[in-house]
Amino acid sequence: MLFSSFQLGPVTLDNRVAMAPMTRSRTSQPGDVPNDMMATYYAQRANAGLIITEGAPVSDVARGYSMTPGIYTQAHIDGWKKVTDAVHAKGGKIYIQLWHVGRRSHEVIAGETPLSASAVKVPDQVFGPLAEGGFGMIETSLPRAMTKQDIEQTIADFVQAAKNSIEAGFDGVEIHGAHGYLFDQFMRKASNQRTDEYGGSAQNRLRFLIETLDSVGEAIGRDRVAVRLSPHVMEGDGSVDDEIEQLVIELAKHFAVKPLAYLHLSENISNYLPVPDEFRKTLRDEYKGAIMVAGKLTKDSAQQLLASGLIDLCAFGTPYVTNPDLVARFKQGWPLAEFDADARLSLYGGSEQGYIDYPNYSA
């Protein structure tokens, strides 16, 4: 099933292999603008049924990592157009991941105090400018709790970013609601200590994300809008939220009648819990739209998940760093190039080395 076609909203995917979003920090400066090198990188990997780009901040304050490509200026739109044109020329399909990091930022990166559900900080580091010069990992700043006006502005930022994305030629957008970033901060009890309509009950903690997804769907069409979630990954304080699974099920119920393009579940990374079979079955019972899973999948484990009928698409992250021809390697049974220490060092920032210089398979 991994190599069968799949209808994703208005586009047909050649296979069920997705390239998962991965931060690479290779933009042109100033302005964090997508460039020709990024167009080459994504075009090399257009064999994926669907590419999901690295996270693109929807505003200055949404940014948490230096040199990541935005989608809120005309220069960003023009730069991303190079990427989408290159991917489409190779017959590929590409979604952009829209990103707001919330409290996982620093004032020097965001340009102001980072925003979050509540003014709660946990030990965390992000990629930013060092005091001694250059870039590296720096400790995050204490965030401030978002006002209702902040929330309304952020929803508007996502809507505009989605419109910009369609102008830039993307086939759709994925809202990043995972990995301890802004929407995840609203969903979890430890980071959301609000007492208004965006805090307290499970329904209230889910409200911000649903309002954003509904608004973006109204702007560009719900069948072009996806969301990424990570209920079994504990970022931030690392605590287990006993209601987070139910929040995801409630989200699925909200979109059951008019499904999104897909639900994307990120698993098995960082500090995580194994995903219970019962959760997968319940999610499938409640949601008949497309479900994607990412998280240390292999060709065999991906095939098994697809065969179970509980998911529809499989996303691969680090294998796509060192294997631009990943689908061909899977199909032909060719060995994969290792994702080693050198590959890890070149993930965040750098030059063409460790980015677009990985070759296709040669016997």
C-alpha positions as a Markdown table, in Angstrom:
| # | Residue | x | y | z |
|---|---|---|---|---|
| 1 | Met | 0.0 | 0.0 | 0.0 |
| 2 | Leu | 2.9 | 2.3 | 0.6 |
| 3 | Phe | 3.3 | 2.9 | -3.1 |
| 4 | Ser | -0.3 | 3.2 | -4.1 |
| 5 | Ser | -1.8 | 6.5 | -5.0 |
| 6 | Phe | -4.0 | 8.5 | -2.6 |
| 7 | Gln | -6.6 | 11.3 | -3.2 |
| 8 | Leu | -5.8 | 14.1 | -0.8 |
| 9 | Gly | -8.5 | 16.8 | -1.2 |
| 10 | Pro | -8.1 | 18.2 | -4.7 |
| 11 | Val | -4.7 | 16.6 | -5.4 |
| 12 | Thr | -3.7 | 13.0 | -6.2 |
| 13 | Leu | -0.6 | 11.8 | -4.4 |
| 14 | Asp | 1.6 | 9.3 | -6.4 |
| 15 | Asn | 2.3 | 7.3 | -3.2 |
| 16 | Arg | 1.6 | 7.3 | 0.5 |
| 17 | Val | 5.0 | 8.4 | 1.6 |
| 18 | Ala | 5.2 | 11.9 | 3.0 |
| 19 | Met | 8.3 | 13.9 | 3.8 |
| 20 | Ala | 7.9 | 15.1 | 7.3 |
| 21 | Pro | 8.5 | 18.7 | 8.3 |
| 22 | Met | 12.0 | 19.3 | 9.5 |
| 23 | Thr | 13.6 | 22.6 | 10.6 |
| 24 | Arg | 16.7 | 23.3 | 8.5 |
| 25 | Ser | 17.5 | 27.0 | 8.9 |
| 26 | Arg | 18.9 | 27.8 | 5.5 |
| 27 | Thr | 17.2 | 31.0 | 4.5 |
| 28 | Ser | 18.8 | 34.1 | 2.9 |
| 29 | Gln | 19.4 | 37.1 | 5.2 |
| 30 | Pro | 18.2 | 39.6 | 5.9 |
| 31 | Gly | 14.5 | 38.8 | 6.0 |
| 32 | Asp | 14.6 | 35.0 | 6.4 |
| 33 | Val | 13.7 | 34.5 | 2.7 |
| 34 | Pro | 13.4 | 31.1 | 1.0 |
| 35 | Asn | 16.1 | 30.7 | -1.7 |
| 36 | Asp | 17.4 | 28.7 | -4.6 |
| 37 | Met | 19.2 | 26.3 | -2.4 |
| 38 | Met | 16.0 | 25.5 | -0.6 |
| 39 | Ala | 14.2 | 25.0 | -3.9 |
| 40 | Thr | 16.9 | 22.4 | -4.9 |
| 41 | Tyr | 16.6 | 20.7 | -1.5 |
| 42 | Tyr | 12.8 | 20.1 | -1.8 |
| 43 | Ala | 12.9 | 19.3 | -5.6 |
| 44 | Gln | 15.5 | 16.6 | -4.9 |
| 45 | Arg | 12.9 | 15.0 | -2.6 |
| 46 | Ala | 9.8 | 15.4 | -4.8 |
| 47 | Asn | 9.5 | 11.6 | -5.1 |
| 48 | Ala | 7.5 | 11.8 | -1.9 |
| 49 | Gly | 3.8 | 11.5 | -2.4 |
| 50 | Leu | 3.6 | 14.7 | -0.3 |
| 51 | Ile | 6.3 | 17.1 | 1.0 |
| 52 | Ile | 5.5 | 19.0 | 4.1 |
| 53 | Thr | 7.9 | 21.9 | 4.5 |
| 54 | Glu | 9.8 | 23.0 | 7.6 |
| 55 | Gly | 7.7 | 25.2 | 9.9 |
| 56 | Ala | 7.2 | 28.7 | 8.5 |
| 57 | Pro | 6.5 | 31.4 | 11.2 |
| 58 | Val | 3.3 | 33.3 | 10.5 |
| 59 | Ser | 4.6 | 36.5 | 12.0 |
| 60 | Asp | 7.7 | 38.0 | 13.8 |
| 61 | Val | 6.4 | 37.0 | 17.2 |
| 62 | Ala | 5.6 | 33.5 | 16.0 |
| 63 | Arg | 9.3 | 32.9 | 15.3 |
| 64 | Gly | 11.4 | 30.8 | 17.7 |
| 65 | Tyr | 14.3 | 29.7 | 15.6 |
| 66 | Ser | 16.6 | 32.0 | 13.7 |
| 67 | Met | 16.9 | 31.7 | 9.9 |
| 68 | Thr | 13.7 | 29.8 | 9.5 |
| 69 | Pro | 11.6 | 30.9 | 6.4 |
| 70 | Gly | 8.6 | 33.1 | 7.1 |
| 71 | Ile | 5.4 | 33.3 | 5.1 |
| 72 | Tyr | 4.2 | 36.8 | 6.1 |
| 73 | Thr | 6.0 | 39.2 | 3.6 |
| 74 | Gln | 6.0 | 39.5 | -0.2 |
| 75 | Ala | 9.6 | 38.5 | -0.2 |
| 76 | His | 8.7 | 35.3 | 1.6 |
| 77 | Ile | 5.9 | 34.5 | -0.9 |
| 78 | Asp | 8.3 | 35.1 | -3.8 |
| 79 | Gly | 10.9 | 32.9 | -2.3 |
| 80 | Trp | 8.6 | 30.1 | -1.6 |
| 81 | Lys | 7.3 | 30.3 | -5.2 |
| 82 | Lys | 10.7 | 29.1 | -6.3 |
| 83 | Val | 10.3 | 26.1 | -4.0 |
| 84 | Thr | 6.8 | 25.2 | -5.2 |
| 85 | Asp | 7.7 | 25.7 | -8.8 |
| 86 | Ala | 10.7 | 23.4 | -8.5 |
| 87 | Val | 8.7 | 20.7 | -6.7 |
| 88 | His | 5.8 | 20.8 | -9.1 |
| 89 | Ala | 8.2 | 20.7 | -12.1 |
| 90 | Lys | 9.2 | 17.3 | -10.8 |
| 91 | Gly | 5.6 | 16.1 | -10.4 |
| 92 | Gly | 5.5 | 16.5 | -6.6 |
| 93 | Lys | 2.9 | 17.9 | -4.2 |
| 94 | Ile | 3.8 | 20.2 | -1.4 |
| 95 | Tyr | 2.2 | 21.6 | 1.8 |
| 96 | Ile | 3.7 | 24.3 | 3.9 |
| 97 | Gln | 3.7 | 24.0 | 7.7 |
| 98 | Leu | 2.4 | 27.1 | 9.4 |
| 99 | Trp | 4.1 | 27.7 | 12.7 |
| 100 | His | 3.8 | 29.7 | 15.9 |
| 101 | Val | 6.2 | 28.6 | 18.6 |
| 102 | Gly | 4.5 | 30.4 | 21.5 |
| 103 | Arg | 6.7 | 30.4 | 24.6 |
| 104 | Arg | 9.5 | 28.4 | 22.8 |
| 105 | Ser | 11.3 | 31.5 | 21.8 |
| 106 | His | 13.5 | 34.4 | 23.0 |
| 107 | Glu | 12.9 | 38.1 | 22.9 |
| 108 | Val | 15.9 | 38.7 | 20.7 |
| 109 | Ile | 14.4 | 36.3 | 18.1 |
| 110 | Ala | 10.7 | 37.2 | 18.4 |
| 111 | Gly | 11.4 | 40.9 | 18.7 |
| 112 | Glu | 9.2 | 41.1 | 21.8 |
| 113 | Thr | 8.2 | 39.0 | 24.8 |
| 114 | Pro | 7.1 | 35.5 | 23.6 |
| 115 | Leu | 3.4 | 34.7 | 23.8 |
| 116 | Ser | 1.8 | 31.7 | 25.4 |
| 117 | Ala | -1.5 | 30.5 | 27.0 |
| 118 | Ser | -0.1 | 31.5 | 30.4 |
| 119 | Ala | 3.0 | 33.1 | 31.8 |
| 120 | Val | 4.6 | 29.8 | 32.5 |
| 121 | Lys | 8.2 | 29.0 | 31.6 |
| 122 | Val | 10.0 | 25.7 | 31.6 |
| 123 | Pro | 13.7 | 25.0 | 30.9 |
| 124 | Asp | 14.1 | 25.1 | 27.1 |
| 125 | Gln | 16.5 | 26.1 | 24.4 |
| 126 | Val | 16.0 | 27.3 | 20.9 |
| 127 | Phe | 18.3 | 28.2 | 17.9 |
| 128 | Gly | 19.3 | 31.8 | 18.0 |
| 129 | Pro | 22.0 | 34.5 | 18.1 |
| 130 | Leu | 24.7 | 34.0 | 20.7 |
| 131 | Ala | 26.1 | 36.9 | 22.8 |
| 132 | Glu | 29.6 | 36.2 | 21.6 |
| 133 | Gly | 28.5 | 36.1 | 17.9 |
| 134 | Gly | 27.2 | 33.4 | 15.6 |
| 135 | Phe | 24.3 | 31.1 | 16.3 |
| 136 | Gly | 23.6 | 28.3 | 18.7 |
| 137 | Met | 21.2 | 27.1 | 21.4 |
| 138 | Ile | 19.9 | 29.8 | 23.8 |
| 139 | Glu | 17.6 | 29.6 | 26.8 |
| 140 | Thr | 14.0 | 30.8 | 26.1 |
| 141 | Ser | 12.4 | 33.9 | 27.7 |
| 142 | Leu | 9.6 | 34.0 | 30.2 |
| 143 | Pro | 6.4 | 34.4 | 28.1 |
| 144 | Arg | 3.4 | 36.5 | 28.8 |
| 145 | Ala | -0.2 | 35.3 | 28.7 |
| 146 | Met | -2.0 | 36.1 | 25.5 |
| 147 | Thr | -4.9 | 38.5 | 25.7 |
| 148 | Lys | -8.1 | 38.0 | 23.7 |
| 149 | Gln | -6.8 | 40.6 | 21.2 |
| 150 | Asp | -3.6 | 38.6 | 20.9 |
| 151 | Ile | -5.6 | 35.4 | 20.1 |
| 152 | Glu | -7.7 | 37.2 | 17.5 |
| 153 | Gln | -4.6 | 38.7 | 15.9 |
| 154 | Thr | -2.9 | 35.3 | 15.8 |
| 155 | Ile | -5.9 | 33.7 | 14.1 |
| 156 | Ala | -5.8 | 36.5 | 11.6 |
| 157 | Asp | -2.1 | 35.9 | 11.1 |
| 158 | Phe | -2.7 | 32.2 | 10.3 |
| 159 | Val | -5.5 | 33.1 | 7.9 |
| 160 | Gln | -3.2 | 35.6 | 6.0 |
| 161 | Ala | -0.3 | 33.2 | 6.0 |
| 162 | Ala | -2.6 | 30.5 | 4.5 |
| 163 | Lys | -3.7 | 32.9 | 1.8 |
| 164 | Asn | 0.0 | 33.8 | 1.2 |
| 165 | Ser | 0.8 | 30.1 | 0.9 |
| 166 | Ile | -1.8 | 29.6 | -1.8 |
| 167 | Glu | -0.4 | 32.6 | -3.6 |
| 168 | Ala | 3.1 | 31.0 | -3.3 |
| 169 | Gly | 1.8 | 27.9 | -5.1 |
| 170 | Phe | 1.4 | 25.5 | -2.2 |
| 171 | Asp | -1.1 | 22.6 | -2.6 |
| 172 | Gly | -2.2 | 23.2 | 1.0 |
| 173 | Val | -1.2 | 24.1 | 4.6 |
| 174 | Glu | -0.5 | 22.1 | 7.8 |
| 175 | Ile | -1.1 | 24.0 | 11.1 |
| 176 | His | 1.6 | 23.0 | 13.6 |
| 177 | Gly | -0.3 | 22.1 | 16.8 |
| 178 | Ala | 2.4 | 19.7 | 18.1 |
| 179 | His | 5.7 | 19.5 | 20.0 |
| 180 | Gly | 5.0 | 22.0 | 22.8 |
| 181 | Tyr | 4.4 | 24.9 | 20.5 |
| 182 | Leu | 1.6 | 27.5 | 20.8 |
| 183 | Phe | -1.5 | 25.4 | 20.2 |
| 184 | Asp | -0.1 | 22.5 | 22.2 |
| 185 | Gln | 0.6 | 25.0 | 25.1 |
| 186 | Phe | -3.1 | 25.9 | 25.0 |
| 187 | Met | -4.2 | 22.2 | 24.9 |
| 188 | Arg | -2.2 | 21.0 | 27.9 |
| 189 | Lys | -3.2 | 21.6 | 31.6 |
| 190 | Ala | 0.4 | 22.3 | 32.8 |
| 191 | Ser | 1.0 | 25.2 | 30.4 |
| 192 | Asn | -2.6 | 26.5 | 30.2 |
| 193 | Gln | -3.7 | 28.0 | 33.6 |
| 194 | Arg | -6.2 | 30.4 | 32.1 |
| 195 | Thr | -9.7 | 31.0 | 33.7 |
| 196 | Asp | -11.4 | 32.5 | 30.6 |
| 197 | Glu | -13.1 | 30.7 | 27.6 |
| 198 | Tyr | -9.6 | 29.5 | 26.5 |
| 199 | Gly | -8.7 | 27.7 | 29.7 |
| 200 | Gly | -10.0 | 25.2 | 32.2 |
| 201 | Ser | -12.2 | 22.6 | 30.5 |
| 202 | Ala | -11.0 | 20.4 | 27.7 |
| 203 | Gln | -13.4 | 22.1 | 25.3 |
| 204 | Asn | -12.0 | 25.5 | 26.3 |
| 205 | Arg | -8.3 | 24.4 | 25.9 |
| 206 | Leu | -9.1 | 23.2 | 22.4 |
| 207 | Arg | -11.0 | 26.3 | 21.4 |
| 208 | Phe | -8.1 | 28.3 | 20.0 |
| 209 | Leu | -7.0 | 25.6 | 17.7 |
| 210 | Ile | -10.5 | 24.8 | 16.4 |
| 211 | Glu | -11.2 | 28.5 | 15.8 |
| 212 | Thr | -7.9 | 28.8 | 13.8 |
| 213 | Leu | -8.5 | 25.7 | 11.7 |
| 214 | Asp | -12.1 | 26.8 | 11.0 |
| 215 | Ser | -11.0 | 30.3 | 10.0 |
| 216 | Val | -8.2 | 29.0 | 7.8 |
| 217 | Gly | -10.5 | 26.5 | 6.2 |
| 218 | Glu | -13.1 | 29.2 | 5.4 |
| 219 | Ala | -10.3 | 31.2 | 3.7 |
| 220 | Ile | -8.7 | 28.6 | 1.5 |
| 221 | Gly | -11.0 | 25.5 | 1.7 |
| 222 | Arg | -11.0 | 22.9 | 4.5 |
| 223 | Asp | -9.7 | 20.2 | 2.1 |
| 224 | Arg | -6.5 | 22.1 | 1.8 |
| 225 | Val | -5.9 | 22.5 | 5.6 |
| 226 | Ala | -4.3 | 19.9 | 7.8 |
| 227 | Val | -3.1 | 19.9 | 11.4 |
| 228 | Arg | -0.2 | 18.2 | 13.2 |
| 229 | Leu | -0.6 | 16.9 | 16.8 |
| 230 | Ser | 1.6 | 15.0 | 19.2 |
| 231 | Pro | -0.6 | 13.8 | 22.1 |
| 232 | His | 2.0 | 11.2 | 23.2 |
| 233 | Val | 5.0 | 13.4 | 23.0 |
| 234 | Met | 5.8 | 15.4 | 26.1 |
| 235 | Glu | 7.7 | 18.6 | 25.3 |
| 236 | Gly | 8.3 | 21.4 | 27.8 |
| 237 | Asp | 7.9 | 20.2 | 31.4 |
| 238 | Gly | 7.6 | 16.6 | 30.3 |
| 239 | Ser | 4.5 | 15.9 | 32.4 |
| 240 | Val | 1.8 | 13.5 | 31.2 |
| 241 | Asp | -1.5 | 15.2 | 30.5 |
| 242 | Asp | -4.3 | 12.7 | 31.3 |
| 243 | Glu | -6.8 | 14.5 | 29.1 |
| 244 | Ile | -4.7 | 15.1 | 25.9 |
| 245 | Glu | -5.9 | 12.0 | 24.1 |
| 246 | Gln | -9.5 | 13.0 | 24.7 |
| 247 | Leu | -8.8 | 16.5 | 23.3 |
| 248 | Val | -7.5 | 14.9 | 20.1 |
| 249 | Ile | -10.6 | 12.7 | 19.9 |
| 250 | Glu | -12.8 | 15.8 | 20.4 |
| 251 | Leu | -11.0 | 17.6 | 17.7 |
| 252 | Ala | -11.5 | 14.7 | 15.3 |
| 253 | Lys | -15.2 | 14.7 | 16.2 |
| 254 | His | -15.5 | 18.4 | 15.4 |
| 255 | Phe | -14.2 | 17.7 | 11.9 |
| 256 | Ala | -15.8 | 14.4 | 11.3 |
| 257 | Val | -18.6 | 15.6 | 9.0 |
| 258 | Lys | -16.3 | 17.9 | 7.0 |
| 259 | Pro | -12.8 | 16.5 | 7.4 |
| 260 | Leu | -9.6 | 18.4 | 7.1 |
| 261 | Ala | -7.1 | 17.4 | 4.4 |
| 262 | Tyr | -5.5 | 15.1 | 7.1 |
| 263 | Leu | -4.7 | 14.7 | 10.8 |
| 264 | His | -0.9 | 14.3 | 11.3 |
| 265 | Leu | 0.2 | 12.5 | 14.4 |
| 266 | Ser | 3.9 | 12.9 | 15.5 |
| 267 | Glu | 5.1 | 10.0 | 17.6 |
| 268 | Asn | 8.1 | 8.3 | 19.1 |
| 269 | Ile | 10.4 | 11.3 | 19.4 |
| 270 | Ser | 12.0 | 13.2 | 22.4 |
| 271 | Asn | 10.2 | 12.3 | 25.6 |
| 272 | Tyr | 7.2 | 10.1 | 24.6 |
| 273 | Leu | 4.8 | 7.4 | 25.5 |
| 274 | Pro | 3.9 | 4.4 | 23.3 |
| 275 | Val | 0.7 | 5.0 | 21.4 |
| 276 | Pro | -2.1 | 2.7 | 22.7 |
| 277 | Asp | -3.9 | 0.6 | 20.1 |
| 278 | Glu | -7.2 | 1.7 | 21.6 |
| 279 | Phe | -6.4 | 5.3 | 20.9 |
| 280 | Arg | -5.7 | 4.6 | 17.2 |
| 281 | Lys | -8.9 | 2.6 | 16.9 |
| 282 | Thr | -11.0 | 5.2 | 18.6 |
| 283 | Leu | -9.6 | 7.9 | 16.4 |
| 284 | Arg | -10.3 | 5.9 | 13.3 |
| 285 | Asp | -13.9 | 5.2 | 14.5 |
| 286 | Glu | -14.5 | 8.9 | 15.1 |
| 287 | Tyr | -12.7 | 10.3 | 12.0 |
| 288 | Lys | -13.0 | 8.9 | 8.5 |
| 289 | Gly | -10.7 | 11.5 | 6.9 |
| 290 | Ala | -7.1 | 10.9 | 6.1 |
| 291 | Ile | -4.7 | 10.2 | 9.1 |
| 292 | Met | -1.0 | 10.5 | 8.8 |
| 293 | Val | 1.6 | 9.2 | 11.2 |
| 294 | Ala | 5.3 | 10.1 | 11.6 |
| 295 | Gly | 7.9 | 8.9 | 14.1 |
| 296 | Lys | 10.8 | 6.6 | 13.5 |
| 297 | Leu | 8.9 | 4.6 | 10.9 |
| 298 | Thr | 10.6 | 2.0 | 8.8 |
| 299 | Lys | 9.4 | 0.7 | 5.5 |
| 300 | Asp | 8.0 | -2.4 | 7.2 |
| 301 | Ser | 6.4 | -0.7 | 10.2 |
| 302 | Ala | 4.8 | 1.8 | 7.8 |
| 303 | Gln | 3.4 | -1.0 | 5.6 |
| 304 | Gln | 2.0 | -2.7 | 8.8 |
| 305 | Leu | 0.2 | 0.5 | 9.9 |
| 306 | Leu | -1.3 | 1.1 | 6.5 |
| 307 | Ala | -2.4 | -2.5 | 6.3 |
| 308 | Ser | -4.2 | -2.2 | 9.7 |
| 309 | Gly | -6.5 | 0.4 | 8.1 |
| 310 | Leu | -6.0 | 2.8 | 11.0 |
| 311 | Ile | -3.9 | 5.3 | 9.0 |
| 312 | Asp | -3.6 | 6.4 | 5.4 |
| 313 | Leu | -0.3 | 8.1 | 5.0 |
| 314 | Cys | 3.2 | 7.6 | 6.5 |
| 315 | Ala | 5.7 | 10.5 | 7.0 |
| 316 | Phe | 9.5 | 10.1 | 7.2 |
| 317 | Gly | 11.8 | 12.7 | 8.6 |
| 318 | Thr | 15.5 | 12.1 | 9.1 |
| 319 | Pro | 15.6 | 9.3 | 6.4 |
| 320 | Tyr | 14.8 | 12.1 | 3.9 |
| 321 | Val | 17.8 | 14.1 | 5.1 |
| 322 | Thr | 20.4 | 11.6 | 3.8 |
| 323 | Asn | 18.2 | 9.8 | 1.2 |
| 324 | Pro | 16.7 | 12.3 | -1.3 |
| 325 | Asp | 15.5 | 9.3 | -3.3 |
| 326 | Leu | 13.8 | 7.6 | -0.4 |
| 327 | Val | 10.8 | 6.2 | -2.3 |
| 328 | Ala | 13.0 | 4.6 | -4.9 |
| 329 | Arg | 15.2 | 3.0 | -2.2 |
| 330 | Phe | 12.1 | 1.6 | -0.5 |
| 331 | Lys | 10.7 | 0.3 | -3.8 |
| 332 | Gln | 13.9 | -1.4 | -4.9 |
| 333 | Gly | 15.0 | -2.6 | -1.5 |
| 334 | Trp | 18.2 | -0.5 | -1.8 |
| 335 | Pro | 20.0 | 0.3 | 1.5 |
| 336 | Leu | 19.5 | 3.7 | 3.2 |
| 337 | Ala | 22.3 | 6.1 | 3.8 |
| 338 | Glu | 22.9 | 6.5 | 7.5 |
| 339 | Phe | 21.6 | 9.5 | 9.4 |
| 340 | Asp | 24.8 | 9.9 | 11.4 |
| 341 | Ala | 26.5 | 12.4 | 13.7 |
| 342 | Asp | 27.6 | 14.6 | 10.8 |
| 343 | Ala | 24.1 | 14.7 | 9.4 |
| 344 | Arg | 22.7 | 15.8 | 12.8 |
| 345 | Leu | 25.3 | 18.6 | 13.0 |
| 346 | Ser | 24.2 | 20.1 | 9.7 |
| 347 | Leu | 20.4 | 20.0 | 10.5 |
| 348 | Tyr | 20.2 | 23.6 | 11.8 |
| 349 | Gly | 21.9 | 26.0 | 9.5 |
| 350 | Gly | 24.9 | 25.8 | 7.3 |
| 351 | Ser | 25.7 | 25.6 | 3.6 |
| 352 | Glu | 25.0 | 23.2 | 0.8 |
| 353 | Gln | 27.1 | 20.6 | 2.7 |
| 354 | Gly | 24.8 | 18.3 | 4.6 |
| 355 | Tyr | 21.8 | 19.8 | 2.8 |
| 356 | Ile | 21.7 | 19.3 | -1.0 |
| 357 | Asp | 24.9 | 17.2 | -1.5 |
| 358 | Tyr | 23.5 | 13.8 | -0.5 |
| 359 | Pro | 23.5 | 11.6 | -3.6 |
| 360 | Asn | 20.8 | 9.3 | -5.0 |
| 361 | Tyr | 21.6 | 5.6 | -4.7 |
| 362 | Ser | 24.3 | 4.1 | -6.8 |
| 363 | Ala | 25.1 | 0.4 | -6.7 |
